[in-house]
Amino acid sequence: MSLGEIQAKINAVCEGAGRNPADVSLIAVSKVQPNERVAAVLEEGHRIFGENKVQEAAGKWPDFREQYDGITLHLIGPLQTNKVKQAMQLADAIHTVDRPKLAKAIARHAQDLGHCPDLFVQVNTGEEPQKSGVLPAEADAFISEVRALDLPLRGLMCIPPVDEEPSLHFALLAKIAARNGLEGLSMGMSGDFERAIGLGATHIRVGSAIFGERVYG
Ligand SMILES: *Cc1c(COP(=O)(O)O)cnc(C)c1O
């Protein structure tokens, strides 16, 4: 799909849901994609991107930032505490805050660096053992903990289980956000971003629909 086609879908869902399309950020997830494809999307004028590994982000985005103005980079993958500082230097937003140790490391580096990316707490809405994120039942307490550290918490993020109806997970995330007074909702990928927008997504993370299938290895 072209960027224009995706934006048209975003506009259509927003119109149906009575939402302003400007309130939905399209994050183009460029992980594993060849630099030529990423450059092509930059040339089309898109500026909001997502990566899920710090190392990979470090390998391409400082160069792209030199070539193109106004880039916003979102880190959407699991984050180890030993990569926190580098992540905070590279990214404008981190979507995967999911444990006290990580939140504390971010707070410490925010002091040193004098700035902090926008943060999202990842919620493991499907309670999958292999997936990162706080459990729904622990989300309120963890959100309070992050706030107590005086961090710029913008919202919540989830990745629904692959074999379940995503709408239930999007609705659960929206409910947890609402009762905690959070406005940001990072939810929806290539296969389900329209449903996510219908349920309030403010940040959709779309990879393969923009860039084509990822080729690993
Ligand atoms: C890879 C990835 C995406 C994009 O997935 P697509 O199905 O290609 O759109 C979105 N969110 C996260 C966390 C990802 O790792």
The ligand as a Gaussian input file, in Angstrom:
#p B3LYP/6-31G(d) Opt

LIG

0 1
 C        7.224000      -4.935000      13.726000
 C        6.309000      -4.237000      14.634000
 C        5.189000      -3.527000      14.142000
 C        4.815000      -3.466000      12.675000
 O        4.234000      -4.661000      12.274000
 P        3.516000      -4.802000      10.837000
 O        2.608000      -5.952000      11.007000
 O        4.590000      -5.041000       9.847000
 O        2.783000      -3.543000      10.567000
 C        4.395000      -2.873000      15.062000
 N        4.669000      -2.885000      16.374000
 C        5.729000      -3.546000      16.880000
 C        5.967000      -3.523000      18.341000
 C        6.570000      -4.243000      16.027000
 O        7.628000      -4.903000      16.546000

